[in-house]
Amino acid sequence: MLDRIDPYGLLELTPAEMTQFLGELDVLVANVQNVGEGQVLDAIRGLAERCLVDSDVRLRFVGD
């Protein structure tokens, strides 16, 4: 799932994809060594958890 994020494109994830996304995010967070990166990933986790429980919410990654 994380491999689908394109730094120059657009990726929109649905609530149905959040379980897999959150699992992959956990692996990424476990390997973070920078506090700032950890804070950003925690914020993304919060948005993903909101998306998981609300069928009207999508998580969108927008590149340059």
MDAnalysis code that builds the backbone (N, CA, C; Angstrom):
import MDAnalysis as mda
import numpy as np

u = mda.Universe.empty(192, n_residues=64, atom_resindex=np.repeat(np.arange(64), 3), trajectory=True)
u.add_TopologyAttr("name", ["N", "CA", "C"] * 64)
u.add_TopologyAttr("resid", np.arange(1, 65))
u.add_TopologyAttr("resname", ["MET", "LEU", "ASP", "ARG", "ILE", "ASP", "PRO", "TYR", "GLY", "LEU", "LEU", "GLU", "LEU", "THR", "PRO", "ALA", "GLU", "MET", "THR", "GLN", "PHE", "LEU", "GLY", "GLU", "LEU", "ASP", "VAL", "LEU", "VAL", "ALA", "ASN", "VAL", "GLN", "ASN", "VAL", "GLY", "GLU", "GLY", "GLN", "VAL", "LEU", "ASP", "ALA", "ILE", "ARG", "GLY", "LEU", "ALA", "GLU", "ARG", "CYS", "LEU", "VAL", "ASP", "SER", "ASP", "VAL", "ARG", "LEU", "ARG", "PHE", "VAL", "GLY", "ASP"])
u.atoms.positions = np.array([
    [0.822, -1.180, 0.000],
    [0.000, 0.000, 0.000],
    [0.876, 1.258, 0.000],
    [1.875, 1.296, 0.869],
    [2.749, 2.480, 0.924],
    [3.523, 2.668, -0.372],
    [3.790, 1.574, -1.088],
    [4.502, 1.668, -2.364],
    [3.681, 2.386, -3.423],
    [2.397, 2.482, -3.228],
    [1.532, 3.154, -4.201],
    [1.585, 4.668, -4.088],
    [2.149, 5.188, -3.009],
    [2.218, 6.642, -2.837],
    [3.267, 7.201, -3.788],
    [2.832, 8.106, -4.649],
    [3.688, 8.724, -5.660],
    [3.972, 10.163, -5.243],
    [5.242, 10.541, -5.075],
    [5.547, 11.908, -4.636],
    [5.112, 12.974, -5.641],
    [4.768, 12.573, -6.860],
    [4.353, 13.541, -7.879],
    [2.901, 13.367, -8.302],
    [2.241, 12.370, -7.770],
    [0.878, 12.074, -8.188],
    [-0.116, 12.169, -7.054],
    [-1.254, 11.554, -7.266],
    [-2.355, 11.578, -6.317],
    [-2.733, 10.141, -5.974],
    [-2.944, 9.892, -4.703],
    [-3.436, 8.592, -4.251],
    [-4.527, 8.833, -3.230],
    [-5.682, 8.231, -3.478],
    [-6.795, 8.346, -2.540],
    [-7.125, 6.957, -2.025],
    [-7.089, 6.792, -0.713],
    [-7.383, 5.515, -0.079],
    [-8.765, 5.558, 0.558],
    [-9.472, 4.463, 0.462],
    [-10.823, 4.357, 1.005],
    [-10.799, 3.682, 2.374],
    [-11.897, 3.736, 3.091],
    [-11.965, 3.042, 4.381],
    [-11.668, 1.547, 4.263],
    [-12.027, 0.924, 3.152],
    [-11.775, -0.502, 2.961],
    [-10.283, -0.819, 2.906],
    [-9.455, 0.168, 2.575],
    [-8.007, -0.033, 2.467],
    [-7.257, 0.330, 3.755],
    [-7.958, 0.865, 4.732],
    [-7.294, 1.389, 5.930],
    [-6.658, 0.308, 6.805],
    [-7.250, -0.863, 6.900],
    [-6.667, -1.906, 7.743],
    [-5.270, -2.265, 7.249],
    [-5.135, -2.471, 5.946],
    [-3.824, -2.786, 5.381],
    [-2.883, -1.594, 5.524],
    [-3.376, -0.393, 5.246],
    [-2.544, 0.803, 5.347],
    [-2.018, 0.984, 6.772],
    [-2.878, 0.812, 7.768],
    [-2.461, 0.972, 9.160],
    [-1.431, -0.080, 9.562],
    [-1.570, -1.287, 9.058],
    [-0.580, -2.329, 9.338],
    [0.782, -1.975, 8.774],
    [0.802, -1.474, 7.546],
    [2.065, -1.070, 6.928],
    [2.636, 0.162, 7.629],
    [1.771, 1.046, 8.066],
    [2.226, 2.242, 8.785],
    [2.879, 1.854, 10.108],
    [2.347, 0.849, 10.778],
    [2.956, 0.358, 12.027],
    [4.394, -0.102, 11.804],
    [4.623, -0.802, 10.710],
    [5.973, -1.270, 10.386],
    [6.895, -0.074, 10.141],
    [6.395, 0.911, 9.426],
    [7.186, 2.112, 9.145],
    [7.506, 2.862, 10.433],
    [6.522, 3.028, 11.298],
    [6.718, 3.752, 12.563],
    [7.749, 3.041, 13.435],
    [7.748, 1.735, 13.425],
    [8.690, 0.961, 14.245],
    [10.136, 1.193, 13.831],
    [10.346, 1.656, 12.609],
    [11.701, 1.857, 12.096],
    [12.119, 3.323, 12.027],
    [11.286, 4.224, 12.512],
    [11.601, 5.657, 12.482],
    [12.593, 5.980, 13.591],
    [13.600, 6.763, 13.249],
    [14.604, 7.158, 14.230],
    [14.562, 8.652, 14.519],
    [13.757, 9.382, 13.788],
    [13.668, 10.825, 13.922],
    [12.338, 11.186, 14.598],
    [12.400, 11.984, 15.649],
    [11.196, 12.354, 16.399],
    [10.193, 13.091, 15.517],
    [10.680, 13.976, 14.675],
    [9.799, 14.738, 13.790],
    [9.038, 13.844, 12.828],
    [9.730, 12.867, 12.264],
    [9.062, 11.928, 11.367],
    [8.021, 11.115, 12.120],
    [8.345, 10.738, 13.335],
    [7.389, 10.001, 14.156],
    [6.132, 10.801, 14.418],
    [6.275, 12.094, 14.647],
    [5.114, 12.957, 14.886],
    [4.234, 13.059, 13.640],
    [4.863, 13.170, 12.487],
    [4.101, 13.232, 11.240],
    [3.351, 11.920, 11.020],
    [4.021, 10.806, 11.231],
    [3.372, 9.514, 11.047],
    [2.246, 9.299, 12.058],
    [2.396, 9.813, 13.266],
    [1.314, 9.738, 14.258],
    [0.091, 10.526, 13.787],
    [0.334, 11.678, 13.184],
    [-0.769, 12.489, 12.656],
    [-1.468, 11.761, 11.504],
    [-0.684, 11.132, 10.636],
    [-1.263, 10.370, 9.530],
    [-2.065, 9.197, 10.081],
    [-1.554, 8.546, 11.134],
    [-2.279, 7.441, 11.767],
    [-3.643, 7.920, 12.271],
    [-3.680, 9.087, 12.891],
    [-4.951, 9.628, 13.376],
    [-5.951, 9.831, 12.253],
    [-5.481, 10.354, 11.124],
    [-6.363, 10.542, 9.972],
    [-6.828, 9.204, 9.411],
    [-5.929, 8.235, 9.352],
    [-6.278, 6.912, 8.839],
    [-7.293, 6.223, 9.747],
    [-7.143, 6.373, 11.051],
    [-8.098, 5.775, 11.994],
    [-9.470, 6.419, 11.848],
    [-9.497, 7.709, 11.592],
    [-10.778, 8.389, 11.359],
    [-11.422, 7.868, 10.081],
    [-10.605, 7.690, 9.060],
    [-11.099, 7.164, 7.788],
    [-11.646, 5.745, 7.954],
    [-11.004, 4.962, 8.781],
    [-11.412, 3.580, 9.005],
    [-12.837, 3.481, 9.544],
    [-13.235, 4.403, 10.391],
    [-14.551, 4.317, 11.034],
    [-15.629, 5.156, 10.357],
    [-15.255, 5.984, 9.393],
    [-16.231, 6.852, 8.724],
    [-16.202, 6.567, 7.230],
    [-17.250, 5.963, 6.723],
    [-17.280, 5.552, 5.318],
    [-17.302, 6.716, 4.340],
    [-17.526, 7.927, 4.835],
    [-17.552, 9.099, 3.958],
    [-16.198, 9.785, 3.851],
    [-15.210, 9.318, 4.609],
    [-13.897, 9.958, 4.657],
    [-12.899, 9.172, 3.813],
    [-12.058, 9.883, 3.099],
    [-10.986, 9.279, 2.297],
    [-9.662, 9.883, 2.749],
    [-8.599, 9.116, 2.641],
    [-7.254, 9.609, 2.950],
    [-6.563, 9.859, 1.619],
    [-6.210, 11.112, 1.371],
    [-5.662, 11.497, 0.072],
    [-4.230, 12.002, 0.234],
    [-3.330, 11.458, -0.581],
    [-1.954, 11.904, -0.643],
    [-1.767, 12.636, -1.969],
    [-1.348, 13.895, -1.891],
    [-1.187, 14.717, -3.089],
    [0.285, 15.092, -3.216],
    [0.897, 14.703, -4.334],
    [2.294, 15.019, -4.593],
    [2.449, 16.416, -5.164],
    [3.674, 16.730, -5.536],
    [3.963, 18.051, -6.108],
    [3.212, 18.309, -7.353],
])
